[in-house]
Amino acid sequence: MTNDGAGKVTVANETGANDQTMPNHGAPRSIAELKAVAQPPEVRGRRNAEHWTASLYLRRISPYLTWLLLKTSISANGVTGLMILTGWATAAALLIPGIAGAALALVLGQLQMLVDCCDGEVARWRRTSSPAGVFLDKVGHYTTEALIPIALGIRAAGYPFEAPADFLWTTLGLLLALVIVLNKALNDMVHVARANAGLEKLADRKGESEPSQALVARLRRAARFVPFHRLYHSVELTMLVFVFAVVGLFVGGVLADRILLGALVPLSLLALVGHFVAIMASKRVRS
């Protein structure tokens, strides 16, 4: 899973999903056996690749869905394809006005993360991996987290559109989508830069991303008390939209969506600048 800081970083369908060996086509004999293979300590203990919902409850549910998936012929990449479609459906649900669309998006956002857990578990059990799995996973998260703010912009504009005033909100939605994608891309740029410089892959452990400059490090630690930079993952975005949809029952749905979008755009720009500074001040881009 990703989260910027929560982004996936390496192998197919999830970080460290599996190794390149002969596939295991047999079904697990028990959930315990499946967990031992599909959820090893090095997976559960990753600092960046696990979203907090996975640690909280999704990893407890996912083996049961993975068990069902392993009884079919679907591949790990096929499961990732389901994750992508679920993410797109999450954004599409926000086009339903009012709290109904927000509630559906909230449920679909959680479902996307659940399926996202399962693709790596299927891959680890069957011992199949490929660069295509990494690529598809990135496609799923990048597109979902770009489509959600675009849909939020359409919600904030209301129906039907009135030009030119309502185009302000669709433009802000597009701007938010662009900033979120850039913020996610910064993490991938670090890995590309290190690979091109011939440096080893970053380990997924605490301290690797800690800024080396004292002032930047203090500001980064202070940001943990007000972690607005974590609001741009699909899970947090759908939660916020739902909360503001509830507020919209009292103040008007369109007004609530506009307040949310108006707050998210400047905060996202601040998060982008802070992320860039933190990377440049860390040892991740030092040879």
C-alpha positions as a LaTeX table, in Angstrom:
\begin{tabular}{lrrr}
\hline
Residue & $x$ (\AA) & $y$ (\AA) & $z$ (\AA) \\
\hline
Met1 & 0.00 & 0.00 & 0.00 \\
Thr2 & 1.05 & 3.46 & $-0.40$ \\
Asn3 & 1.09 & 6.54 & 1.73 \\
Asp4 & 3.43 & 9.29 & 0.77 \\
Gly5 & 4.68 & 8.56 & 3.36 \\
Ala6 & 2.71 & 5.42 & 2.72 \\
Gly7 & 3.86 & 4.41 & $-0.66$ \\
Lys8 & 4.91 & 1.02 & $-1.91$ \\
Val9 & 8.48 & 0.82 & $-2.95$ \\
Thr10 & 9.60 & $-2.41$ & $-4.48$ \\
Val11 & 8.45 & $-5.76$ & $-5.75$ \\
Ala12 & 5.35 & $-6.96$ & $-7.60$ \\
Asn13 & 1.90 & $-6.24$ & $-6.25$ \\
Glu14 & 3.37 & $-5.19$ & $-2.89$ \\
Thr15 & 6.78 & $-4.53$ & $-1.44$ \\
Gly16 & 8.69 & $-7.75$ & $-1.11$ \\
Ala17 & 5.76 & $-9.65$ & $-2.53$ \\
Asn18 & 7.61 & $-12.78$ & $-3.47$ \\
Asp19 & 10.63 & $-14.31$ & $-5.12$ \\
Gln20 & 11.23 & $-15.59$ & $-8.62$ \\
Thr21 & 10.67 & $-19.31$ & $-8.09$ \\
Met22 & 8.38 & $-21.96$ & $-9.47$ \\
Pro23 & 4.75 & $-21.06$ & $-8.75$ \\
Asn24 & 2.81 & $-22.90$ & $-6.07$ \\
His25 & $-0.56$ & $-23.88$ & $-7.54$ \\
Gly26 & $-1.78$ & $-25.72$ & $-4.45$ \\
Ala27 & $-4.39$ & $-24.19$ & $-2.16$ \\
Pro28 & $-3.46$ & $-23.53$ & 1.48 \\
Arg29 & $-4.71$ & $-26.12$ & 3.94 \\
Ser30 & $-5.60$ & $-23.52$ & 6.56 \\
Ile31 & $-5.76$ & $-19.79$ & 7.16 \\
Ala32 & $-2.83$ & $-20.14$ & 9.55 \\
Glu33 & $-0.71$ & $-21.72$ & 6.82 \\
Leu34 & $-1.72$ & $-18.98$ & 4.39 \\
Lys35 & $-0.82$ & $-16.24$ & 6.89 \\
Ala36 & 2.59 & $-17.80$ & 7.54 \\
Val37 & 3.44 & $-17.52$ & 3.84 \\
Ala38 & 1.46 & $-14.46$ & 2.77 \\
Gln39 & 2.01 & $-12.29$ & 5.84 \\
Pro40 & 5.57 & $-12.93$ & 7.04 \\
Pro41 & 7.08 & $-10.62$ & 9.69 \\
Glu42 & 9.09 & $-8.70$ & 7.10 \\
Val43 & 5.81 & $-7.71$ & 5.43 \\
Arg44 & 3.87 & $-6.80$ & 8.56 \\
Gly45 & 6.83 & $-4.89$ & 9.96 \\
Arg46 & 7.42 & $-2.57$ & 7.02 \\
Arg47 & 7.52 & 1.10 & 7.98 \\
Asn48 & 6.30 & 2.73 & 4.76 \\
Ala49 & 4.55 & 0.13 & 2.65 \\
Glu50 & 1.65 & $-0.59$ & 5.00 \\
His51 & $-1.22$ & 1.87 & 5.26 \\
Trp52 & $-2.54$ & 2.28 & 8.81 \\
Thr53 & $-5.85$ & 0.63 & 7.85 \\
Ala54 & $-3.92$ & $-2.52$ & 6.95 \\
Ser55 & $-2.21$ & $-2.61$ & 10.32 \\
Leu56 & $-5.46$ & $-1.76$ & 12.11 \\
Tyr57 & $-7.79$ & $-4.35$ & 10.60 \\
Leu58 & $-7.44$ & $-5.11$ & 6.87 \\
Arg59 & $-4.60$ & $-7.63$ & 7.32 \\
Arg60 & $-6.88$ & $-9.57$ & 9.67 \\
Ile61 & $-9.57$ & $-9.81$ & 6.99 \\
Ser62 & $-7.50$ & $-10.14$ & 3.82 \\
Pro63 & $-6.41$ & $-13.80$ & 4.28 \\
Tyr64 & $-10.04$ & $-14.89$ & 4.06 \\
Leu65 & $-10.53$ & $-13.07$ & 0.76 \\
Thr66 & $-7.13$ & $-14.32$ & $-0.45$ \\
Trp67 & $-8.22$ & $-17.87$ & 0.45 \\
Leu68 & $-11.21$ & $-17.48$ & $-1.90$ \\
Leu69 & $-9.09$ & $-15.92$ & $-4.65$ \\
Leu70 & $-6.60$ & $-18.80$ & $-4.49$ \\
Lys71 & $-9.44$ & $-21.19$ & $-5.29$ \\
Thr72 & $-9.76$ & $-19.48$ & $-8.67$ \\
Ser73 & $-7.29$ & $-19.14$ & $-11.54$ \\
Ile74 & $-6.90$ & $-15.39$ & $-11.13$ \\
Ser75 & $-3.29$ & $-14.21$ & $-11.05$ \\
Ala76 & $-1.78$ & $-11.69$ & $-8.66$ \\
Asn77 & $-1.77$ & $-9.15$ & $-11.49$ \\
Gly78 & $-5.42$ & $-9.95$ & $-12.08$ \\
Val79 & $-6.15$ & $-9.13$ & $-8.44$ \\
Thr80 & $-4.26$ & $-5.86$ & $-8.89$ \\
Gly81 & $-6.54$ & $-5.18$ & $-11.86$ \\
Leu82 & $-9.52$ & $-5.60$ & $-9.56$ \\
Met83 & $-7.90$ & $-3.13$ & $-7.17$ \\
Ile84 & $-7.55$ & $-0.59$ & $-9.99$ \\
Leu85 & $-11.20$ & $-0.94$ & $-11.00$ \\
Thr86 & $-12.31$ & $-0.60$ & $-7.38$ \\
Gly87 & $-10.27$ & 2.58 & $-7.05$ \\
Trp88 & $-11.83$ & 4.06 & $-10.17$ \\
Ala89 & $-15.28$ & 3.10 & $-8.88$ \\
Thr90 & $-14.44$ & 4.94 & $-5.64$ \\
Ala91 & $-13.87$ & 8.17 & $-7.55$ \\
Ala92 & $-16.95$ & 7.60 & $-9.72$ \\
Ala93 & $-19.11$ & 7.17 & $-6.61$ \\
Leu94 & $-18.33$ & 10.75 & $-5.62$ \\
Leu95 & $-20.20$ & 11.92 & $-8.71$ \\
Ile96 & $-23.40$ & 10.83 & $-6.93$ \\
Pro97 & $-24.52$ & 14.02 & $-5.16$ \\
Gly98 & $-25.00$ & 14.21 & $-1.43$ \\
Ile99 & $-24.10$ & 11.85 & 1.36 \\
Ala100 & $-25.05$ & 8.71 & $-0.63$ \\
Gly101 & $-22.14$ & 9.13 & $-3.02$ \\
Ala102 & $-19.74$ & 9.99 & $-0.21$ \\
Ala103 & $-20.80$ & 6.93 & 1.81 \\
Leu104 & $-20.41$ & 4.63 & $-1.20$ \\
Ala105 & $-16.95$ & 6.09 & $-1.90$ \\
Leu106 & $-15.96$ & 5.54 & 1.73 \\
Val107 & $-16.89$ & 1.84 & 1.52 \\
Leu108 & $-15.25$ & 1.36 & $-1.89$ \\
Gly109 & $-12.07$ & 3.09 & $-0.67$ \\
Gln110 & $-11.75$ & 0.55 & 2.13 \\
Leu111 & $-12.53$ & $-2.27$ & $-0.31$ \\
Gln112 & $-9.77$ & $-1.08$ & $-2.63$ \\
Met113 & $-7.26$ & $-1.28$ & 0.19 \\
Leu114 & $-8.48$ & $-4.74$ & 1.14 \\
Val115 & $-7.99$ & $-6.00$ & $-2.43$ \\
Asp116 & $-4.63$ & $-4.23$ & $-2.42$ \\
Cys117 & $-3.60$ & $-6.42$ & 0.51 \\
Cys118 & $-4.73$ & $-9.54$ & $-1.32$ \\
Asp119 & $-2.73$ & $-9.11$ & $-4.53$ \\
Gly120 & 0.55 & $-9.37$ & $-2.63$ \\
Glu121 & $-0.75$ & $-12.30$ & $-0.60$ \\
Val122 & $-1.75$ & $-14.17$ & $-3.75$ \\
Ala123 & 1.67 & $-13.42$ & $-5.23$ \\
Arg124 & 3.54 & $-14.57$ & $-2.15$ \\
Trp125 & 1.58 & $-17.82$ & $-1.92$ \\
Arg126 & 2.01 & $-18.64$ & $-5.61$ \\
Arg127 & 5.57 & $-17.27$ & $-5.65$ \\
Thr128 & 5.02 & $-15.24$ & $-8.81$ \\
Ser129 & 6.33 & $-11.75$ & $-9.40$ \\
Ser130 & 7.17 & $-9.45$ & $-12.28$ \\
Pro131 & 7.83 & $-5.77$ & $-12.95$ \\
Ala132 & 4.31 & $-5.67$ & $-14.40$ \\
Gly133 & 2.94 & $-6.11$ & $-10.88$ \\
Val134 & 4.83 & $-3.05$ & $-9.64$ \\
Phe135 & 3.69 & $-1.06$ & $-12.66$ \\
Leu136 & 0.03 & $-2.03$ & $-12.30$ \\
Asp137 & 0.08 & $-1.22$ & $-8.60$ \\
Lys138 & 1.46 & 2.24 & $-9.32$ \\
Val139 & $-1.17$ & 2.78 & $-12.02$ \\
Gly140 & $-3.90$ & 1.88 & $-9.54$ \\
His141 & $-2.82$ & 4.25 & $-6.81$ \\
Tyr142 & $-1.76$ & 7.14 & $-9.03$ \\
Thr143 & $-4.98$ & 7.14 & $-11.05$ \\
Thr144 & $-7.29$ & 6.64 & $-8.07$ \\
Glu145 & $-5.69$ & 9.43 & $-6.08$ \\
Ala146 & $-5.88$ & 11.74 & $-9.10$ \\
Leu147 & $-9.49$ & 10.90 & $-9.97$ \\
Ile148 & $-10.84$ & 11.44 & $-6.44$ \\
Pro149 & $-9.95$ & 15.17 & $-6.26$ \\
Ile150 & $-11.22$ & 15.64 & $-9.82$ \\
Ala151 & $-14.54$ & 14.12 & $-8.73$ \\
Leu152 & $-14.49$ & 16.32 & $-5.62$ \\
Gly153 & $-14.09$ & 19.36 & $-7.87$ \\
Ile154 & $-17.15$ & 18.31 & $-9.85$ \\
Arg155 & $-19.11$ & 17.82 & $-6.60$ \\
Ala156 & $-18.04$ & 21.28 & $-5.42$ \\
Ala157 & $-19.15$ & 22.84 & $-8.71$ \\
Gly158 & $-22.64$ & 21.38 & $-8.28$ \\
Tyr159 & $-25.09$ & 20.37 & $-10.97$ \\
Pro160 & $-25.68$ & 21.74 & $-13.53$ \\
Phe161 & $-22.52$ & 23.76 & $-14.14$ \\
Glu162 & $-22.78$ & 27.49 & $-14.57$ \\
Ala163 & $-19.94$ & 29.01 & $-16.55$ \\
Pro164 & $-17.62$ & 30.57 & $-15.67$ \\
Ala165 & $-18.10$ & 30.61 & $-11.88$ \\
Asp166 & $-18.38$ & 26.83 & $-11.34$ \\
Phe167 & $-15.29$ & 26.16 & $-13.40$ \\
Leu168 & $-13.26$ & 27.62 & $-10.53$ \\
Trp169 & $-14.10$ & 24.49 & $-8.50$ \\
Thr170 & $-13.38$ & 22.01 & $-11.28$ \\
Thr171 & $-10.07$ & 23.80 & $-11.88$ \\
Leu172 & $-9.20$ & 23.56 & $-8.18$ \\
Gly173 & $-10.03$ & 19.85 & $-8.33$ \\
Leu174 & $-7.66$ & 19.41 & $-11.26$ \\
Leu175 & $-4.96$ & 21.43 & $-9.45$ \\
Leu176 & $-5.34$ & 19.26 & $-6.35$ \\
Ala177 & $-5.05$ & 16.13 & $-8.50$ \\
Leu178 & $-1.86$ & 17.44 & $-10.11$ \\
Val179 & $-0.26$ & 18.31 & $-6.75$ \\
Ile180 & $-1.16$ & 14.89 & $-5.29$ \\
Val181 & 0.36 & 13.09 & $-8.28$ \\
Leu182 & 3.52 & 15.21 & $-8.06$ \\
Asn183 & 3.78 & 14.49 & $-4.34$ \\
Lys184 & 3.49 & 10.75 & $-4.95$ \\
Ala185 & 5.98 & 10.96 & $-7.81$ \\
Leu186 & 8.66 & 12.50 & $-5.57$ \\
Asn187 & 9.10 & 9.16 & $-3.79$ \\
Asp188 & 9.48 & 7.31 & $-7.09$ \\
Met189 & 11.90 & 9.98 & $-8.32$ \\
Val190 & 14.13 & 9.19 & $-5.34$ \\
His191 & 14.32 & 5.51 & $-6.35$ \\
Val192 & 14.96 & 6.39 & $-10.00$ \\
Ala193 & 17.69 & 8.86 & $-9.05$ \\
Arg194 & 19.41 & 6.33 & $-6.78$ \\
Ala195 & 19.20 & 3.61 & $-9.43$ \\
Asn196 & 20.63 & 5.91 & $-12.10$ \\
Ala197 & 23.45 & 6.87 & $-9.73$ \\
Gly198 & 24.25 & 3.20 & $-9.08$ \\
Leu199 & 23.28 & 3.36 & $-5.41$ \\
Glu200 & 21.69 & 0.48 & $-3.50$ \\
Lys201 & 17.94 & 0.30 & $-2.98$ \\
Leu202 & 16.66 & 2.07 & 0.09 \\
Ala203 & 15.75 & $-0.15$ & 3.01 \\
Asp204 & 12.23 & 0.22 & 4.35 \\
Arg205 & 13.24 & 1.10 & 7.89 \\
Lys206 & 13.06 & 4.02 & 10.26 \\
Gly207 & 15.74 & 6.64 & 9.80 \\
Glu208 & 16.30 & 6.28 & 6.07 \\
Ser209 & 14.09 & 9.28 & 5.30 \\
Glu210 & 15.06 & 11.36 & 8.33 \\
Pro211 & 16.46 & 14.77 & 7.22 \\
Ser212 & 20.11 & 15.28 & 8.11 \\
Gln213 & 19.69 & 19.03 & 8.71 \\
Ala214 & 18.57 & 19.81 & 12.25 \\
Leu215 & 16.02 & 22.51 & 11.41 \\
Val216 & 14.32 & 20.45 & 8.71 \\
Ala217 & 14.30 & 17.41 & 11.00 \\
Arg218 & 12.60 & 19.43 & 13.78 \\
Leu219 & 9.98 & 20.76 & 11.35 \\
Arg220 & 9.35 & 17.23 & 10.08 \\
Arg221 & 8.86 & 15.92 & 13.62 \\
Ala222 & 6.52 & 18.83 & 14.38 \\
Ala223 & 4.43 & 17.95 & 11.32 \\
Arg224 & 3.66 & 14.56 & 12.87 \\
Phe225 & 1.46 & 16.34 & 15.42 \\
Val226 & $-0.59$ & 17.92 & 12.60 \\
Pro227 & $-0.20$ & 15.31 & 9.84 \\
Phe228 & $-2.09$ & 17.14 & 7.10 \\
His229 & 0.45 & 15.77 & 4.62 \\
Arg230 & $-1.20$ & 12.37 & 5.07 \\
Leu231 & $-4.63$ & 13.56 & 3.92 \\
Tyr232 & $-4.04$ & 12.84 & 0.24 \\
His233 & $-4.22$ & 9.07 & 0.19 \\
Ser234 & $-7.47$ & 7.68 & $-1.25$ \\
Val235 & $-8.58$ & 6.38 & 2.18 \\
Glu236 & $-8.13$ & 9.70 & 3.96 \\
Leu237 & $-9.66$ & 11.62 & 1.06 \\
Thr238 & $-12.82$ & 9.51 & 1.04 \\
Met239 & $-13.08$ & 9.82 & 4.83 \\
Leu240 & $-12.84$ & 13.60 & 4.62 \\
Val241 & $-15.41$ & 13.78 & 1.84 \\
Phe242 & $-17.79$ & 11.68 & 3.93 \\
Val243 & $-17.29$ & 13.82 & 7.04 \\
Phe244 & $-17.96$ & 16.98 & 5.06 \\
Ala245 & $-20.97$ & 15.33 & 3.42 \\
Val246 & $-22.38$ & 14.85 & 6.92 \\
Val247 & $-21.66$ & 18.53 & 7.62 \\
Gly248 & $-23.37$ & 19.29 & 4.32 \\
Leu249 & $-26.63$ & 17.90 & 5.69 \\
Phe250 & $-26.75$ & 21.05 & 7.85 \\
Val251 & $-24.99$ & 23.72 & 5.78 \\
Gly252 & $-25.61$ & 22.43 & 2.24 \\
Gly253 & $-23.69$ & 19.74 & 0.40 \\
Val254 & $-22.13$ & 21.96 & $-2.25$ \\
Leu255 & $-20.94$ & 24.50 & 0.32 \\
Ala256 & $-19.36$ & 21.77 & 2.45 \\
Asp257 & $-17.56$ & 20.32 & $-0.58$ \\
Arg258 & $-16.27$ & 23.78 & $-1.49$ \\
Ile259 & $-14.95$ & 24.37 & 2.02 \\
Leu260 & $-13.14$ & 21.02 & 1.93 \\
Leu261 & $-11.65$ & 21.59 & $-1.53$ \\
Gly262 & $-10.64$ & 25.14 & $-0.64$ \\
Ala263 & $-8.76$ & 23.87 & 2.40 \\
Leu264 & $-7.12$ & 20.88 & 0.71 \\
Val265 & $-5.53$ & 22.82 & $-2.17$ \\
Pro266 & $-3.23$ & 25.15 & $-0.15$ \\
Leu267 & $-2.42$ & 22.39 & 2.34 \\
Ser268 & $-1.43$ & 20.10 & $-0.53$ \\
Leu269 & 0.94 & 22.74 & $-1.91$ \\
Leu270 & 2.52 & 23.09 & 1.53 \\
Ala271 & 2.83 & 19.29 & 1.80 \\
Leu272 & 4.47 & 19.14 & $-1.64$ \\
Val273 & 7.06 & 21.79 & $-0.78$ \\
Gly274 & 7.73 & 20.18 & 2.59 \\
His275 & 8.15 & 16.74 & 1.02 \\
Phe276 & 10.62 & 18.11 & $-1.53$ \\
Val277 & 12.66 & 19.90 & 1.14 \\
Ala278 & 12.68 & 16.80 & 3.36 \\
Ile279 & 13.97 & 14.65 & 0.50 \\
Met280 & 16.71 & 17.10 & $-0.44$ \\
Ala281 & 17.76 & 17.35 & 3.23 \\
Ser282 & 17.86 & 13.57 & 3.74 \\
Lys283 & 20.55 & 11.01 & 2.97 \\
Arg284 & 18.24 & 9.34 & 0.45 \\
Val285 & 19.64 & 11.50 & $-2.35$ \\
Arg286 & 23.21 & 11.60 & $-1.05$ \\
Ser287 & 25.87 & 9.43 & $-2.66$ \\
\hline
\end{tabular}
